[in-house]
Amino acid sequence: MSAVADEKTIPERIESVEQLEELLSRPTDYVVETFRRVQGDIIILGVAGKMGPTLARMAKRAVVAADASPRSRRVIGVARFSNPSHESELQQHGIETIRADLLDQKQLDKLPDAPNVVYMPAMKFGSTGQEALTWAMNSYLPGMCAQRYAKSRIVAFSTGNVYGLSPVILGGSSETAALDPKGDYAMSCLGRERMLEHFSRVNKTPTALIRLNYATEMRYGVLVDVAQKVWEGAEIDAAMGCLNAIWQGDANAMTLASFDQVASPPFVLNVAGPELLSLRRVAEEFGRLMNKAVKVVGNEAPDALISNGQLGHRLFGYPTVTAQQMMQWIAAWVSSGGASLGKPTHFETRDGKF
């Protein structure tokens, strides 16, 4: 997938948050082509999370390019916007915003109709100790939204955690693998999928389920977690010996392109990088790039939380940013004191407790 809305080449180094977010929101040819075929407004539920703002910007850039008009279709972002700056930044890029608590049925009912829905709300970190809220967010709310937008196309985020740990020798769980979630977070995410599937079947709602594993940019992601540990001289537990990582811009693009694949019952897609990355070798590469000693302790387990992303690559092409490029960018960003969201992925967690 090649970039079309901005013909700038991939930079050697990312110097600022503004440059980063331009890259993360740069639509690919396939996304623009998708929105030439898939008409109508787009509403993004739960837009204020880690991925939502750049995904919304990509959607806006793609529909403007597809329609060749500055007065293109509406892109609407819905969230509570506890940080008002997130709302104003979206508005600056032509995205309409609505403040709403989606768990409030009255507020949900008042949202505008839209033929295209991106579903993003989720609760992961802090789920241990708040199991009831976790299930409400991850399983009950999806059913509410599926009924509210029964006549729309829905592309909904899920997670590779629904597979559970997979033998490394198999190369990652495919979309047809058995599901074996561990812990309230992963089980409630499977609940989300089941609710969306149920209402897709009952209401014939065309739906896609995006099992993401893991989106990465400069300010957060599994590669950032490893880089920060290397930079700080912290020990890295080798037990989760392999991992997936995909550039968040590519994850955004594959998600939006999935409006072309929605179906009833739902189409399921793993969004993951094309290779299994060795945690030990990733740490060693960051050590080389940042001239730091690496402290990997313990031994690699024979299984890991890993996904096979080949279906997405066949449909939409390989990611535009390689794992090596991400590591080079992240090493420079971390070592120069670049901004961080302060939200570690806890990728090393093997018991499902977040």
Steps between C-alpha positions, in 0.01 A plus 500: 500500500658829396424843640287718277365794697855618568779399261780567750739211538546314827741717705825377648404646837182634662572836659167612649155392612353696208711307249416174676126558488513602134667167423257302715202659323633472144247288305611231259372446147285215622325712765418771245374238254288347777327831567435550131295181517364531855287813516358701789609663825731330750446505875780386731384389843765530772718728288709646785717193568856431386413421137174689451628851421735396220249249363239778485745730324584225250130442432450872436800522270387191313143615435622843387738328257230257387243774443745762370311757705583702812134463598519128521298257705477552873744326728365510855692408814315406819656479847473644848806717421627520856797681345347797310814546289428169325165637386638830373782328312251280315288801413805676355528216250140515383359229726171575672489404867225397738543459874311196625513220755418203279386290797216749548223369274339844462826654383566208265154532346558870426809437288457568128439218257794406280538218249858430609597438865844441647460348846798566731390511870681253725637458849825312557734650757348511843265215415629303800299637792240654270369185340136614492584820311731305271216270397258792464742681268625202305187283471182691590580825317574328166150350504349843571689658212429211263128551555527878466681463166329185376454650151863611465825334404709441813876452522578415862832470681574180684832353615732208444460425871189298415728225365702457815857374487597322178797266434773706338576215261159551334582858402211676674127447521305532175144629481366144510699393807319387814435776751634456852486835685656529845386753760211744517639733233543236232177317591299823492653583161377166373165607647522814285553289191210270591261794551600658169467165324158438655355830386672473163319171445165618641493837324709406194744776594817482287784485752876451520691403816857631515726290723792736555842389623681752556482855358819698554612861458760720669308576821374154591496140388684178569817615324498823701468296821810299410695809390424681825615203707826483305554876530437492877713190555202301630474123484287347225322174576556263207200275573275660235769423248325611180272787409316673218530869420339704223536871426188673628451677168483161326260370767280806445503443125418129519216575741340761274554284192303226675178689421546328164487159670210527747260205504232326701608293688801722563820498301796441736845648436827483690686831472862417577845543355631250243763343724534357848756712679735344753481704821866426572614614155281813514661591832847436360425719198387785724818453700704537182303802377516682833845375609358348817562174683208257480372301797280212382425256781338158504416272211249516218181299550391274212179703456413867473215740424560516124283533192536413132420806287534342155133541404517876544823518300342305214198731498667837552873452440795497737540776758664816371735522799726209591586382850861609446388850403278521808789397723730762347239773547416390855864476606562859387174619658557336840868595523419865422227520767202497262147517637343187649137421575611318814285201415707179497342212310586235763573272204699272731187411703430129463222445754243736345491732803514865397 
